[in-house]
Amino acid sequence: MIRPYLCTASELNEQANEVFQEALSCHQSLRSSVHTIGGATVLDAGIGSLEKPGEIGSLRAGVMLAELCLGGLAEVQLVPASDDMVVDQAVMVSVDQPVEACLGGQYAGWPLSVGDYFAMASGPMRVLRGREEMLEHLQLTTTNQQPEVAVGVLETDQLPSEEVIAEIAEQCGVASDQVRLAIAPSTSIAGSVQVVARSVETALHKLHALDFDVRQVISATGIAPLSPPAKPGDTIDGIGRTNDAMLYGAKVTLWVDAPDDKVEAVANKVPSFSSSDYGKPFAEIFQQYDYDFYKVDPMLFSPAVVTLHSLQSGRTWRAGKLASDVLRKSFGMEC
C-alpha cells in the first residue's frame, strides 16, 4: 500500500524553521555564531573554529543541524556505539515519515555553485527548488501555498556571499530575507554529526536507485559510528571519514509494506558491499577517481548493513557486514 505524504514542501520548511529558530535562541551554548548576509539568517556551526575558538560548533549543534535537514520529522540522538564500530559514540536516527524527511529534506542533492563558491546543499529548501529528478519522480515538490521560508544546510568551509544568498532565494521562489541556512564544514564536530546522521537516507536513496518504490518504506532506524573530525582544512579526509562511517559502519532497519518478491529482489543489493568499489577508505577511492563523485560507483553510497522487516508477511531479510579494519584506518586510529 502506498501511503500519501503528510507534509507539503512548504510545511516541511516551516517545521525545519522551528528547529532553526530553536538553534538561534541558544546559539551561544551551541558554540555557534549568527550572521545576516544579503538579508538571510545564517547559523555558523563550525567555520569559525580556527579564528574564533568560542564558535567551533558542538555535538548538540550537529544534532540540531541533522534534525533541521530532516524537516523536524525525525529524532536524532548520540548513543553508545558497538565494539565493531571502533569508536565509543554513534549517531542514531528514528523516523516514521522516512521519504519526506530523508529524501525530501536530508539528501544532499543540490551542488550549489555560484562563481568560485561551492557547497553541498541539503534540507527542505530542496523541495522548494524542485529541480532534482528524484524529487519530481517521488512527487515531493508539491505545495498548496506560497512558501514563507526556505531552510537548508550547507556543507562548506566558507560563509556564502550575498550573491549566493540571492541564487538560493531565486531558485527556491522566496525573498532573500526568507532564507535560513545552517553551515558546518565536514571537518567540524557539528559537520561530522550531521553527515553521519544520514544512514537511513543512504539506504532509501540506494533503494530508489534499485527501482524499489521507497514510498513502501513506512518507518526506519539507522545507527552509524561518529567519525572523529579530520584536521582543519583537510576537506577530503573529512568527507572520507564521514562517508566511511556509512559505508563500513552504519546499520539501518526498514519496515516495509511491500510484496516479498519485491523485497527479495533488492535485499542483498542495498548494502555497500554490493559495489565493486567496496573495501578501501573512501578518501582513497575518491582520489582514484580524481575527486569526482560522479565517477564513483553510485551503488557504493549505502549503509554497511541493512535489515528489512516485511509488514505483509512477517519475514525479515538482513544483508551486509561491518568492516572494522577499514574504519580504524579511515579514522586515523593508531591501534
C-alpha positions in Angstrom: 0.0 0.0 0.0 1.3 3.5 -0.9 0.5 6.0 1.8 0.0 9.7 1.0 2.6 12.2 2.1 1.7 14.0 5.2 3.8 17.2 4.6 3.8 19.6 1.6 7.0 21.3 0.6 6.1 24.5 2.4 5.1 22.6 5.6 8.4 20.7 5.6 10.3 24.0 5.5 8.1 25.5 8.2 8.8 22.6 10.5 12.5 22.9 9.8 12.3 26.6 10.6 11.1 25.7 14.1 14.3 23.7 14.7 16.3 26.6 13.2 14.7 29.2 15.5 15.4 27.0 18.5 19.1 26.8 17.4 19.2 30.6 17.0 17.8 31.1 20.5 20.6 29.1 22.1 23.4 29.6 19.6 25.9 30.6 22.2 25.5 27.3 24.1 25.8 25.6 20.7 29.2 27.4 20.3 27.8 28.9 17.0 27.5 32.4 15.6 24.7 34.1 13.8 25.1 36.3 10.7 22.8 38.3 8.4 24.0 38.0 4.8 22.1 39.5 1.9 19.0 39.5 4.2 19.3 35.8 5.0 19.9 34.5 8.5 22.9 32.2 8.7 24.0 30.0 11.6 27.7 29.1 11.5 28.3 25.9 13.4 31.9 25.4 12.8 33.5 27.5 10.1 35.0 30.0 12.6 36.8 27.3 14.6 40.3 28.5 13.9 39.8 32.2 14.3 37.2 32.2 17.0 37.6 29.2 19.4 34.3 30.1 21.1 32.5 29.4 17.9 33.7 25.9 17.0 30.3 24.3 16.9 29.3 21.4 19.2 27.8 17.9 19.3 24.4 19.4 20.1 24.7 21.8 17.1 25.3 18.8 14.9 22.2 17.0 16.2 20.1 20.2 15.6 21.6 20.5 12.0 20.6 16.9 11.3 17.1 17.4 12.7 16.8 20.6 10.6 17.8 18.7 7.5 15.2 16.1 8.3 12.5 18.8 8.5 11.8 18.2 12.2 10.3 14.8 11.3 13.0 12.5 12.9 14.7 12.1 16.2 18.5 12.2 16.2 20.5 11.0 19.2 24.0 10.4 20.3 24.2 6.8 21.7 26.8 4.3 22.7 28.4 2.5 19.7 29.0 -1.2 19.5 32.6 -2.5 19.7 32.7 -3.3 15.9 32.1 0.4 15.2 35.6 1.1 16.7 34.6 4.4 18.4 32.5 4.9 21.5 29.8 7.2 20.1 27.2 6.7 17.4 24.5 8.8 15.8 21.1 7.2 15.8 18.1 8.3 13.7 14.5 7.2 14.1 11.8 8.3 11.6 8.2 7.5 10.7 8.0 9.7 7.6 11.2 8.5 6.0 10.7 9.5 2.4 9.7 13.1 3.2 12.3 13.5 5.9 15.3 11.8 4.3 14.8 12.2 0.5 12.7 15.4 0.6 14.9 17.0 3.2 18.2 15.4 4.1 19.6 14.2 0.9 22.4 16.5 -0.3 21.1 16.6 -3.9 21.9 20.3 -4.6 25.5 21.0 -5.7 25.3 24.8 -5.1 27.8 26.6 -7.2 28.0 30.4 -7.7 31.2 31.8 -9.1 34.1 30.4 -7.0 31.7 29.4 -4.2 30.7 25.7 -3.8 28.7 23.8 -1.2 26.7 20.7 -1.0 23.2 21.9 -0.1 20.6 19.8 1.8 17.5 20.4 3.8 13.8 21.1 2.9 14.7 24.1 0.7 15.5 21.5 -2.0 11.8 20.6 -2.4 11.0 24.3 -3.0 13.7 24.4 -5.6 12.3 21.2 -7.1 15.0 20.7 -9.8 16.1 17.2 -8.9 14.8 14.2 -10.9 14.3 12.1 -7.8 12.1 14.7 -6.1 10.0 15.0 -9.2 9.7 11.3 -9.6 8.5 10.9 -6.0 6.2 13.9 -6.3 7.8 15.6 -3.3 7.8 19.2 -4.7 4.1 19.8 -4.4 2.9 22.7 -2.2 -0.6 24.2 -1.7 0.6 27.5 -0.5 3.3 30.2 -1.2 6.3 29.2 0.9 7.1 31.6 3.8 10.6 30.3 4.4 13.3 28.2 2.8 15.5 26.3 5.2 18.7 24.4 4.4 22.1 23.2 5.5 25.4 23.9 3.6 28.4 21.6 3.9 31.3 24.0 3.3 34.1 25.9 5.0 33.1 29.3 3.7 30.2 31.6 4.5 28.1 32.4 1.5 28.2 35.8 -0.2 25.2 38.0 -0.9 25.3 36.6 -4.5 25.0 33.0 -3.2 22.0 34.0 -1.0 20.3 35.7 -4.0 20.8 32.5 -6.0 19.3 30.3 -3.3 16.3 32.6 -2.9 15.7 32.8 -6.6 15.8 29.0 -7.1 13.5 28.4 -4.1 11.0 31.1 -5.0 11.3 33.2 -1.8 12.7 36.5 -0.9 16.3 36.6 0.4 15.2 37.5 3.9 13.1 34.3 4.0 16.2 32.1 3.6 17.5 30.3 6.7 20.9 28.5 6.5 22.9 26.4 8.9 26.5 25.8 7.9 29.3 23.5 9.1 32.3 22.0 7.3 32.9 18.3 7.2 36.0 18.7 9.4 34.0 20.2 12.3 32.3 18.4 15.2 28.8 19.6 14.1 29.5 18.8 10.5 30.6 15.3 11.4 27.4 14.6 13.4 25.0 15.9 10.7 26.6 13.9 7.9 26.8 10.7 10.0 23.1 11.1 10.7 22.4 10.2 7.1 22.3 6.4 7.5 18.6 6.0 6.7 18.8 8.4 3.8 21.6 6.5 2.1 19.6 3.3 2.3 16.5 4.9 0.8 18.5 6.5 -1.9 20.1 3.2 -2.8 16.6 1.5 -2.8 15.4 4.3 -5.2 18.4 3.6 -7.5 17.4 -0.1 -7.5 13.9 0.9 -8.7 12.3 -0.1 -5.4 9.3 2.1 -4.5 10.6 3.8 -1.4 7.1 5.0 -0.6 6.6 1.5 0.7 9.1 2.1 3.5 6.9 3.0 6.4 9.4 3.5 9.3 13.1 3.3 9.7 16.0 3.5 12.2 19.7 3.9 11.5 22.9 4.0 13.5 26.4 4.8 12.5 29.7 5.5 14.3 30.5 9.1 14.9 33.7 9.6 13.0 36.4 11.8 14.5 36.8 15.1 12.6 39.6 15.4 10.2 42.2 18.1 10.8 41.0 21.7 9.9 41.2 22.4 6.2 41.5 18.7 5.2 38.2 18.5 3.4 38.9 15.3 1.6 39.7 13.4 4.8 36.6 14.9 6.4 34.5 13.7 3.5 36.2 10.4 3.6 35.7 9.7 7.3 32.0 10.6 7.3 31.4 8.5 4.2 33.3 5.6 5.7 31.0 5.8 8.8 28.2 5.0 6.4 29.9 2.5 4.0 31.6 0.4 6.6 29.9 1.2 10.0 26.2 2.0 9.5 23.3 -0.3 10.3 19.8 0.5 9.0 16.5 -1.2 9.7 13.5 -0.6 7.5 9.9 -1.6 7.9 8.3 -2.1 4.5 4.8 -2.7 3.2 5.7 -4.5 0.0 5.3 -7.9 -1.5 8.0 -10.4 -0.6 9.3 -10.8 -4.1 9.9 -7.1 -4.4 11.9 -7.1 -1.1 13.7 -10.3 -2.0 14.9 -8.8 -5.3 16.8 -5.9 -3.6 17.7 -7.1 -0.1 21.3 -8.2 -1.0 21.9 -5.3 -3.3 21.3 -2.5 -0.8 24.4 -2.7 1.5 27.6 -1.1 0.3 29.4 -4.4 -0.2 27.4 -4.9 -3.4 29.6 -2.3 -5.1 32.8 -3.0 -7.0 34.5 0.0 -5.2 33.9 -1.5 -1.7 36.8 -2.3 0.5 39.0 0.8 0.8 38.7 4.1 2.7 36.6 6.5 0.7 39.3 9.1 0.6 41.4 6.6 -1.4 38.5 5.7 -3.7 37.8 9.4 -4.2 41.4 10.1 -5.2 41.3 7.2 -7.6 38.5 8.9 -9.4 40.2 12.4 -9.5 37.9 13.6 -6.7 34.8 13.4 -8.9 31.8 12.0 -7.0 30.1 11.2 -10.3 32.8 8.7 -11.3 32.5 6.7 -8.1 30.2 3.6 -8.5 26.8 5.0 -7.3 26.0 1.6 -5.7 28.7 2.3 -3.1 26.8 5.0 -1.3 24.8 2.9 1.1 24.9 1.5 4.7 27.1 -1.4 5.6 24.2 -3.5 7.0 20.6 -3.3 6.1 17.7 -5.2 7.7 14.2 -5.2 6.1 11.1 -6.2 8.0 8.0 -7.1 5.9 4.7 -5.7 7.3 2.9 -8.0 4.9 4.4 -11.4 5.6 6.4 -11.0 8.8 9.6 -12.1 7.1 13.0 -10.4 7.7 16.0 -10.0 5.4 19.4 -8.9 6.6 22.4 -8.3 4.5 25.9 -6.7 4.7 28.7 -6.5 7.2 30.7 -4.0 9.2 34.4 -3.5 8.3 36.2 -2.5 11.5 39.6 -2.6 9.8 38.6 0.0 7.2 37.1 2.2 9.9 40.2 2.1 12.0 42.4 3.1 9.0 40.0 5.8 7.9 39.6 7.3 11.4 43.4 7.5 12.0 43.4 5.1 14.9 46.9 4.1 16.0 45.8 0.7 17.3 
